[in-house]
Amino acid sequence: MIEKARSMLASYNTAMTELQALIDDSFEDAVETLASLESVLIITGLGKSGLVGQKAAATFSSTGTPSTFVHPVEALHGDLGIVQAGSVMLAISKGGGNEETIEFARQYQSVVNGPVITMTEPASRLEELADIALHIPALPEIDEWDLAPTTSTITSMALCDVLAICTQQRKDLTQDDFAQFHPSGTLGKRLLLNVGDLMISGANLPIQDLDVSFADLVYEISSKGIGMVLLTEKNGELFGVLTDGDIRRLMARNEPVTEMTAVECFRASRRGKDLPKVDKGWTTQDTKAIDCLSQMQMHQITSLVILDEKKPVGLVRMQDLVAAGL
């Protein structure tokens, strides 16, 4: 069974190679036609080709080409009403010989006289109706009787995928455009959410001047409930971050923390004599939230200070990013 599986997958490799060889000027014509689509892409197919068409409709829609799948039989019994001026049809059929798909394509042309793109093996009956004919290789299916739609469906689906993505690229759609089609899912959150959408800011941001007393420092950390405070210089620029853990460690060393100012606590909490600034622990409001998560993971930190120029305006924690579904 292992060898059989490997042999079948090798057949798929061969099929993809032959599919590549069939990409010609017709493919470019199809991309140009879809990129200038004025209405909706009507995708149709029967049986397994219909299932490929349903997946293709979802892929086209999610990449910026409005699409819908219409079953050819249902189209001939009422659903033809979805067809409108400015639309394009993509008709998928392995052998291109089933009467329902052929008749739907014929009726489509009579209703709107719109372009028909076919996707079949070469020299099919359906192709005779095509304005643009795309081809999949005429190869055996991978089952021993050459019956189960396998090679034909994987090549059809692959061709639909590259057609959708090439159309997206031809339309110069960006990541942000793509995200607009996935606003509620993980994809949309990864592409749409900036750290400014999630950061702690305003009155909730724990921030104090370097010279405040220990009492004010502890009150700020406790009242904001974040476990840290951002220390700023006189000009408002970020100086450093002091955590409740830093203070506990000072107390454990019997340091006279209650008599210290914020900057003295910061200095005493450093291991060296220098005063290190925040390293890799800051970003800006327009940074993608997912990039912030990657930055935290890379540098093994759990929060980032959000700066405007050099002044802190927010704070984002890893738990905030995780809670947002990233």
ZAVO-589077 format. One record per residue: x negated, z, y negated of N, C-alpha, C in turn; residue in three letters. Coordinates in steps of 0.02 Angstrom, whole numbers, padded with zeros to 5 digits, always signed. Atoms other than C-alpha are relative to their C-alpha. Example, Ala and Ser with C-alpha at 12.3 -4.5 7.8 and 13.67 -1.06 7.14 Angstrom:
// residues 2
-00045+00000+00059-00615+00390+00225-00045+00000-00060ala;+00042-00003+00059-00684+00357+00053+00039+00037-00055ser;
This chain:
// residues 326
-00041+00000+00060+00000+00000+00000-00043+00000-00064met;+00044-00001+00058-00144+00036-00119-00025-00070-00015ile;+00025+00068+00010-00215-00137-00091+00055-00048-00023glu;-00056+00041+00022-00044-00216-00109+00015+00010-00074lys;-00014-00015+00070-00016-00127-00274-00053-00031-00045ala;+00054+00029+00040-00186-00182-00338+00007-00076-00004arg;-00009+00072-00002-00151-00360-00284+00057-00022-00047ser;-00057+00016+00044+00017-00360-00376-00020+00005-00073met;+00022-00008+00069-00063-00294-00534-00049-00055-00020leu;+00045+00057+00013-00197-00428-00519+00040-00063-00014ala;-00044+00057+00014-00055-00554-00513+00026+00003-00072ser;-00021-00008+00070+00006-00483-00678-00056-00022-00048tyr;+00057+00022+00042-00168-00508-00752-00002-00076-00004asn;+00000+00074-00002-00162-00690-00697+00057-00028-00043thr;-00058+00023+00038+00012-00709-00772-00013+00006-00075ala;+00015-00008+00072-00047-00641-00940-00050-00051-00024met;+00049+00052+00019-00194-00760-00941+00035-00067-00008thr;-00036+00063+00005-00078-00907-00908+00048+00000-00060glu;-00044-00005+00058+00042-00843-01040-00039-00014-00065leu;+00042+00013+00059-00099-00844-01168-00010-00075-00010gln;+00013+00072+00005-00133-01027-01128+00061-00038-00025ala;-00061+00034+00021+00049-01070-01168+00017+00012-00074leu;-00012-00012+00071+00041-01003-01346-00026-00060-00039ile;+00019+00060+00037+00041-01157-01458+00034+00001-00068asp;-00028+00005+00067+00108-01219-01625+00073+00023-00002asp;-00070-00022-00001+00285-01178-01569+00005+00075-00014ser;-00001-00072+00013+00242-00993-01573-00006+00012-00075phe;+00008-00008+00073+00183-01009-01753+00064-00020-00036glu;-00064+00020+00031+00344-01102-01796+00052+00056+00008asp;-00048-00054-00012+00444-00960-01718-00013+00059-00047ala;+00017-00055+00045+00351-00829-01820+00023-00017-00071val;-00020+00019+00067+00380-00926-01981+00076+00002-00008glu;-00073+00000+00002+00565-00946-01940+00027+00071-00005thr;-00024-00069-00001+00588-00761-01904-00021+00038-00063leu;+00023-00034+00061+00485-00706-02055+00043-00017-00060ala;-00044+00021+00055+00605-00802-02168+00074+00010+00016ser;-00069-00014-00022+00761-00739-02078+00042+00027-00058leu;-00043-00021+00055+00905-00719-02201+00055+00048+00023glu;-00054-00042-00025+01028-00628-02089-00025+00043+00058ser;+00017-00041-00057+01009-00559-01913-00024-00044+00057val;+00024+00035-00059+00915-00612-01757+00047+00017+00058leu;-00044-00008-00058+01038-00638-01613-00041-00012+00063ile;+00038+00008-00062+00953-00608-01446+00048+00002+00058ile;-00046+00003-00057+01039-00656-01284-00038-00015+00063thr;+00028+00012-00066+01004-00668-01099+00044+00032+00052gly;-00043-00024-00054+01087-00636-00933-00042+00035+00053leu;+00037-00035-00053+01036-00514-00796-00061+00036-00026gly;+00062-00033+00021+00858-00451-00807-00026-00028-00065lys;+00019+00029+00065+00825-00572-00950+00039+00034-00056ser;-00039-00036+00049+00966-00483-01039-00029+00069-00015gly;+00032-00065+00011+00880-00316-01014-00063-00007-00041leu;+00058+00014+00042+00721-00390-01084+00023-00012-00072val;-00026+00014+00066+00825-00452-01230+00022+00063-00037gly;-00020-00062+00032+00895-00279-01263-00060+00038-00026gln;+00061-00034+00023+00722-00205-01271-00031-00038-00058lys;+00029+00040+00054+00664-00350-01381+00038+00012-00065ala;-00039-00013+00060+00808-00320-01502-00020+00066-00033ala;+00022-00064+00027+00754-00139-01520-00069-00006-00032ala;+00068+00008+00027+00573-00190-01547+00000-00038-00066thr;-00004+00038+00063+00615-00321-01678+00029+00043-00056phe;-00031-00041+00052+00729-00201-01772-00047+00054-00025ser;+00044-00055+00020+00600-00062-01771-00062-00025-00036ser;+00059+00028+00035+00467-00180-01840+00021-00043-00059thr;-00019+00031+00063+00569-00247-01985+00039-00064+00004gly;-00040+00060-00007+00669-00392-01914+00069+00020+00027thr;-00066-00022-00022+00856-00349-01906+00023-00041+00061pro;-00015+00035-00063+00910-00391-01728+00057+00035+00037ser;-00051-00028-00044+01053-00367-01607+00002-00040+00064thr;-00008+00035-00063+01078-00408-01425+00073-00016+00011phe;-00069+00021-00016+01235-00506-01379+00000-00030+00070val;-00006+00025-00069+01281-00531-01197+00033-00069-00002his;-00028+00068+00005+01315-00717-01169+00072-00006+00024pro;-00069+00003-00024+01475-00687-01070+00047+00031-00052val;-00042-00032+00051+01544-00566-01200+00005-00044-00062glu;-00001+00045+00058+01496-00690-01336+00053-00053+00007ala;-00050+00052-00012+01608-00820-01256+00070+00027+00005leu;-00066-00031-00004+01751-00695-01250+00012+00047-00059his;-00016-00037+00061+01754-00629-01428-00058+00021-00043gly;+00056-00026+00038+01582-00568-01478-00036-00053-00041asp;+00029+00053+00041+01538-00736-01555+00011+00013-00074leu;-00014-00016+00070+01609-00662-01714-00058+00031-00037gly;+00057-00030+00034+01444-00575-01749-00045-00052-00030ile;+00042+00054+00024+01362-00743-01779+00019-00017-00071val;-00013+00016+00069+01345-00782-01963-00055-00044-00028gln;+00049+00044+00032+01255-00901-02079-00064+00037-00015ala;+00066-00029+00014+01070-00869-02098-00030+00036+00058gly;+00027-00033-00059+01049-00798-01924-00042-00048+00042ser;+00042+00038-00047+00930-00856-01787+00015+00026+00069val;-00010-00022-00069+00955-00853-01599-00065-00003+00039met;+00053+00001-00049+00825-00805-01470+00033+00006+00068leu;-00032+00002-00065+00887-00854-01297-00053+00005+00054ala;+00050-00014-00051+00790-00784-01149+00029-00015+00069ile;-00022+00015-00068+00805-00854-00973-00059-00025+00039ser;+00058+00021-00039+00674-00871-00837+00001-00075+00013lys;-00003+00071-00017+00728-01040-00769+00038-00042-00051gly;-00036+00035+00052+00838-01083-00917+00058-00041+00026gly;-00053+00040-00029+00980-01142-00806+00067+00033+00004gly;-00066-00031-00007+01119-01013-00814+00049-00025-00054asn;-00049+00035+00042+01276-01088-00887+00022+00042-00059glu;-00025-00043+00053+01328-00936-00989-00046-00001-00061glu;+00047+00000+00055+01169-00930-01094-00002-00069-00034thr;+00000+00068+00028+01170-01120-01116+00061-00011-00043ile;-00062+00010+00037+01351-01119-01172+00000+00042-00064glu;+00004-00041+00060+01322-00974-01293-00045-00033-00052phe;+00045+00035+00047+01175-01068-01371+00034-00060-00031ala;-00036+00059+00025+01284-01223-01386+00053+00020-00051arg;-00052-00024+00046+01426-01126-01467-00031+00027-00064gln;+00035-00027+00059+01303-01038-01583-00017-00056-00048tyr;+00019+00057+00042+01240-01205-01646+00061-00031-00034gln;-00060+00031+00029+01416-01268-01674+00030+00044-00054ser;-00029-00046+00049+01467-01112-01772-00042+00002-00064val;+00042-00009+00060+01318-01092-01889-00054-00053-00008val;+00054+00049+00002+01201-01236-01847-00066+00032-00016asn;+00061-00036+00013+01064-01106-01851-00054-00016+00051gly;+00056+00013-00046+00893-01116-01768+00009+00038+00066pro;+00001-00031-00066+00885-01080-01582-00071-00001+00027val;+00066-00007-00032+00723-01014-01508+00013+00017+00073ile;-00009-00015-00071+00717-01021-01319-00065+00028+00029thr;+00057-00028-00035+00602-00925-01203+00013-00008+00075met;-00012+00017-00070+00598-01002-01029-00064-00027+00031thr;+00053+00039-00030+00484-01081-00903+00004-00071-00028glu;+00000+00067+00030+00434-01257-00959+00053-00047+00031pro;-00045+00054-00021+00557-01404-00950+00065+00026+00029ala;-00064-00027-00023+00717-01303-00932+00059-00034-00035ser;-00061+00027+00031+00896-01356-00971+00013+00035-00067arg;-00012-00037+00062+00911-01218-01102-00046-00026-00055leu;+00049+00024+00049+00756-01286-01187+00024-00063-00036glu;-00025+00062+00030+00848-01450-01221+00041+00014-00063glu;-00039-00018+00059+00953-01356-01349-00044+00032-00054leu;+00043-00040+00044+00803-01275-01432-00024-00039-00061ala;+00037+00024+00058+00740-01302-01607-00074+00018+00008asp;+00068-00022-00014+00586-01205-01553-00001+00026+00072ile;+00003-00020-00071+00539-01186-01369-00064+00038+00014ala;+00057-00041-00022+00427-01044-01311+00002+00003+00076leu;+00004+00004-00073+00366-01040-01132-00034+00061+00031his;+00035-00047-00044+00323-00914-00999-00024-00041+00060ile;+00027+00040-00056+00220-00972-00849+00047+00000+00060pro;-00041+00006-00061+00311-01034-00694-00042+00025+00058ala;+00040-00032-00052+00236-00912-00570+00045+00037+00048leu;-00041-00039-00048+00298-00824-00413+00009+00072-00025pro;-00009-00071+00012+00373-00651-00431-00045+00038+00049glu;+00049-00035-00041+00269-00513-00350+00028+00025+00067ile;-00026-00022-00065+00389-00471-00208-00012-00055+00052asp;+00020+00046-00053+00360-00555-00041+00048-00059+00008glu;-00048+00055-00005+00518-00663-00055+00005-00040-00065trp;-00001+00034+00065+00485-00717-00236+00071+00000-00029asp;-00069-00005+00023+00657-00653-00286+00009+00050-00057leu;-00011-00053+00049+00647-00491-00386-00033-00018-00067ala;+00029+00017+00066+00623-00526-00573-00053+00051-00020pro;+00057-00045+00015+00451-00450-00602-00051-00036-00044thr;+00048+00039+00040+00318-00574-00659+00035-00032-00059thr;-00036+00033+00053+00448-00667-00760+00022+00048-00055ser;-00022-00047+00051+00512-00510-00847-00058+00029-00040thr;+00057-00030+00037+00341-00440-00889-00030-00051-00049ile;+00026+00050+00047+00285-00605-00966+00049-00011-00057thr;-00050+00007+00053+00449-00623-01061-00003+00057-00050ser;+00003-00058+00044+00437-00447-01128-00064+00000-00042met;+00064+00003+00037+00254-00470-01176+00005-00051-00057ala;-00007+00052+00051+00296-00630-01269+00046+00023-00057leu;-00044-00028+00051+00440-00544-01360-00038+00050-00044cys;+00037-00051+00037+00325-00401-01409-00048-00031-00051asp;+00049+00030+00046+00189-00511-01483+00035-00040-00054val;-00039+00036+00050+00320-00616-01570+00025+00047-00054leu;-00024-00049+00048+00393-00461-01651-00056+00026-00045ala;+00055-00028+00039+00225-00392-01706-00031-00053-00046ile;+00026+00053+00043+00162-00559-01771+00047-00014-00058cys;-00049+00008+00054+00323-00576-01871-00007+00057-00051thr;+00011-00058+00044+00296-00401-01941-00061-00012-00044gln;+00062+00012+00037+00119-00448-01992+00008-00057-00050gln;-00011+00058+00044+00176-00614-02065+00039+00022-00062arg;-00040-00025+00056+00297-00517-02176-00038+00052-00041lys;+00043-00048+00036+00154-00403-02232+00031+00069-00005asp;-00027-00067-00001+00247-00246-02183-00055+00051+00010leu;+00051-00052-00002+00148-00085-02201+00021+00056+00048thr;-00016-00059-00040+00141+00079-02104+00061+00036-00029gln;-00056-00034+00031+00261+00153-02231+00066-00036+00013asp;-00060+00039-00016+00384+00010-02202+00022+00016+00072asp;-00015-00015-00070+00373+00042-02015+00031+00069+00006phe;-00026-00068-00005+00404+00227-02041+00072+00005-00024ala;-00069-00002+00025+00565+00191-02137+00050-00015+00054gln;-00045+00017-00055+00638+00122-01976+00003+00056+00052phe;+00003-00055-00048+00596+00285-01884+00000+00068-00037his;+00005-00058+00045+00639+00422-02011+00005+00068+00034pro;-00012-00065-00030+00691+00559-01891-00043+00015+00060ser;+00041-00011-00059+00574+00535-01745-00071+00019-00017gly;+00070-00019+00009+00395+00585-01719-00039-00054-00036thr;+00036+00055+00033+00334+00413-01772+00011+00003-00076leu;-00014-00003+00072+00423+00428-01939-00032+00059-00034gly;+00030-00060+00030+00362+00604-01969-00075-00010-00008lys;+00072+00010+00004+00183+00553-01932-00018-00047-00058arg;+00016+00050+00051+00192+00408-02055+00029+00016-00068leu;-00034-00012+00063+00310+00473-02188-00021+00066-00034leu;+00011-00066+00029+00269+00657-02211-00069+00006-00031leu;+00062-00019+00033+00137+00698-02339-00005+00076+00000asn;+00008-00073-00002+00064+00872-02346+00038+00033-00057val;-00038-00027+00056+00151+00894-02514+00072+00017+00019gly;-00068-00014-00023+00317+00893-02418+00005+00066+00037asp;-00001-00058-00044+00267+01043-02314-00037+00061-00028leu;+00045-00053+00024+00148+01147-02419+00039+00058-00031met;-00023-00059+00035+00179+01323-02482-00024-00005-00072ile;+00020+00010+00070+00179+01314-02671+00041+00044-00047ser;-00038-00036+00050+00244+01387-02832-00006+00076+00007gly;-00001-00073-00002+00295+01570-02829-00019+00027+00069ala;+00016-00023-00068+00264+01578-02641-00074-00006+00016asn;+00072+00011-00013+00081+01531-02656-00040+00063-00019leu;+00040-00059+00016-00036+01682-02643-00063-00020-00038pro;+00057+00022+00041-00160+01658-02784-00015+00054-00052ile;+00021-00051+00047-00261+01777-02893-00066-00019-00032gln;+00064+00009+00036-00401+01777-03021-00054+00042+00035asp;+00057-00034-00032-00574+01832-02962-00007+00073-00020leu;+00014-00067+00026-00573+01989-03068+00055+00051+00013asp;-00054-00049-00010-00412+02071-03008-00024+00057+00044val;+00019-00059-00038-00420+02242-02930+00018-00007+00074ser;-00015+00001-00072-00415+02280-02746+00074+00011+00012phe;-00071-00014-00009-00239+02348-02764+00042-00063-00012ala;-00037+00062+00014-00176+02187-02843-00013-00052+00055asp;+00018+00047-00053-00268+02088-02710+00042+00013+00063leu;-00037-00019-00060-00187+02182-02566+00075-00013-00010val;-00071+00012+00014-00016+02172-02649+00017-00074+00007tyr;-00013+00072-00003-00031+01983-02666+00001-00025+00072glu;+00003+00021-00070-00080+01961-02484+00062+00025+00037ile;-00056-00030-00036+00057+02078-02423+00067-00029-00022ser;-00065+00022+00025+00198+02018-02534+00015-00073+00017ser;-00011+00071-00016+00172+01833-02496+00004-00011+00075lys;-00009+00003-00073+00160+01866-02309-00035-00057+00035gly;+00035+00056-00030+00035+01728-02273-00067+00021+00030ile;+00061-00026-00029-00115+01836-02231-00063-00022-00035gly;+00059+00021+00038-00231+01766-02364+00019-00007-00073met;-00010+00011+00071-00254+01740-02549-00052-00050-00024val;+00045+00048+00030-00331+01597-02648-00029+00030-00063leu;+00034-00028+00059-00459+01656-02775-00021-00057-00046leu;+00017+00052+00048-00481+01556-02934-00046+00026-00054thr;+00044-00017+00055-00609+01553-03071+00040-00001-00065glu;-00035-00004+00064-00566+01574-03256+00033-00065-00019lys;-00027+00065+00018-00537+01387-03275+00054-00024+00049asn;-00052+00017-00048-00413+01389-03131-00023-00037+00061gly;+00026+00036-00059-00526+01300-03007-00008+00047+00059glu;+00005-00040-00060-00532+01359-02828-00071+00027+00008leu;+00064-00031-00014-00671+01482-02793-00009+00012+00075phe;+00005-00014-00071-00633+01533-02615+00064+00029+00027gly;-00058-00028-00034-00511+01606-02490-00019+00067+00031val;+00011-00065-00030-00500+01788-02440+00059+00017+00044leu;-00054-00015-00047-00400+01840-02287+00007+00075+00011thr;-00009-00070-00017-00327+02004-02231-00050+00021+00054asp;+00051-00014-00050-00449+01992-02086-00067+00018-00032gly;+00061-00016+00036-00594+01991-02209+00002+00072-00025asp;-00006-00068+00026-00529+02151-02287-00004+00052+00055ile;+00003-00047-00056-00504+02236-02119-00071+00009+00025arg;+00070-00005-00022-00682+02195-02071-00042+00040-00049arg;+00035-00041+00050-00745+02269-02235+00015+00074+00010leu;-00019-00070-00010-00649+02428-02203-00031+00028+00064met;+00030-00023-00063-00716+02436-02025-00074+00016-00010ala;+00070-00014+00014-00892+02433-02099-00008+00057-00051arg;-00001-00056+00048-00843+02578-02215-00022-00022-00070asn;+00015+00024+00068-00865+02470-02370+00051+00033-00048glu;-00046-00032+00048-00789+02551-02527+00048-00052-00030pro;-00041+00056+00022-00659+02413-02539+00050+00019-00054val;-00051-00019+00049-00533+02512-02641-00028+00001-00071thr;+00031-00001+00066-00658+02516-02783-00024-00069-00021glu;+00026+00068+00014-00698+02329-02776+00051-00044-00034met;-00043+00053+00027-00629+02183-02873+00005-00054+00055thr;-00010+00054-00049-00573+02025-02784-00066-00036+00015ala;+00062+00037-00011-00740+01937-02810-00051+00043+00038val;+00045-00044-00037-00835+02090-02747+00019+00003+00074glu;-00023+00003-00070-00729+02090-02590-00022-00065+00033cys;+00020+00066-00027-00765+01906-02568-00074-00001+00016phe;+00073+00000-00011-00952+01929-02589-00019+00043+00060arg;+00017-00046-00054-00957+02077-02471+00022-00027+00068ala;-00025+00026-00064-00860+01981-02340-00041-00059+00026ser;+00042+00056-00022-00986+01839-02336-00059+00027+00041arg;+00056-00022-00042-01122+01849-02205-00067-00009-00035arg;+00062+00013+00036-01255+01776-02318+00004+00025-00071gly;+00001-00023+00069-01306+01815-02496+00031-00052-00047lys;-00030+00052+00043-01242+01649-02562+00076+00007-00001asp;-00072-00002+00006-01062+01618-02610+00028-00068+00021leu;-00021+00067-00022-01003+01472-02503+00070-00017-00023pro;-00066+00025+00018-00859+01369-02566+00038-00017+00064lys;-00039+00020-00058-00717+01316-02451-00028-00066+00025val;+00030+00060-00029-00795+01187-02334+00048-00032+00049asp;-00047+00037-00042-00680+01057-02257+00069+00033+00003lys;-00063-00037-00003-00536+01174-02295+00047-00018-00056gly;-00045+00019+00054-00450+01077-02432+00019-00074+00007trp;-00022+00069+00001-00355+00915-02460+00044-00010-00062thr;-00042+00015+00058-00235+00833-02585+00072-00010+00022thr;-00072+00003-00016-00045+00821-02595+00021-00065+00033gln;-00020+00065-00027-00040+00636-02548-00029-00014+00069asp;+00027+00008-00068-00132+00662-02383+00056+00003+00050thr;-00051-00001-00053-00027+00621-02230-00005+00066+00038lys;-00001-00064-00035+00027+00779-02141-00037-00004+00067ala;+00033+00007-00064-00036+00711-01975-00076-00001-00007ile;+00073-00001+00013-00209+00685-02052-00024+00071-00013asp;+00017-00071+00010-00208+00867-02106-00007+00036+00067cys;+00003-00031-00066-00172+00919-01928-00065-00020+00035leu;+00063+00023-00031-00318+00813-01867-00060+00034-00032ser;+00056-00033+00035-00431+00889-02000-00007+00073+00023gln;+00002-00069-00024-00384+01065-01945-00029+00004+00070met;+00024+00000-00069-00415+01023-01763-00075-00015+00003gln;+00071+00020-00001-00582+00941-01799-00045+00056-00022met;+00043-00052+00028-00649+01086-01902+00019+00071+00023his;-00020-00064-00030-00562+01223-01802+00020+00051-00052gln;-00028-00045+00050-00468+01298-01948+00076-00004+00005ile;-00072-00004-00009-00286+01346-01962+00039-00009-00065thr;-00035+00011+00063-00247+01312-02146-00043-00043-00046ser;+00034+00042+00049-00291+01194-02287+00027+00017-00070leu;-00019-00009+00070-00290+01224-02475+00015-00069-00029val;-00018+00064+00031-00203+01085-02572-00022+00003-00073ile;+00028+00001+00067-00296+01040-02731+00027-00057-00042leu;-00012+00050+00051-00250+00946-02888-00062+00000-00044asp;+00067-00003+00026-00420+00896-02952-00036+00057+00037glu;+00033-00056-00034-00508+01063-02915+00043+00063-00001lys;-00044-00058+00007-00359+01177-02946+00049+00004+00059lys;-00045-00007-00057-00258+01246-02800+00074-00003-00021pro;-00071+00006+00015-00074+01197-02802+00043+00014+00062val;-00039-00011-00061-00025+01232-02622-00044+00021+00058gly;+00035-00021-00061-00071+01290-02449+00043-00024+00059leu;-00036+00020-00060-00023+01216-02280-00034+00030+00061val;+00025-00031-00060-00042+01303-02113+00015-00043+00061arg;-00011+00038-00061-00056+01229-01940+00070+00013+00028met;-00066-00016-00027+00104+01319-01890+00055-00037-00038gln;-00048+00039+00038+00195+01228-02031+00004-00072+00025asp;+00004+00069-00025+00137+01059-01965+00031-00005+00069leu;-00028+00000-00067+00183+01102-01787+00076+00008-00003val;-00072-00011+00007+00354+01165-01841+00036-00062-00026ala;-00029+00061+00026+00383+00999-01929+00006-00055+00053ala;-00007+00047-00055+00370+00910-01762-00058-00046+00008gly;+00058+00043-00006+00196+00837-01779-00040+00014+00063leu;
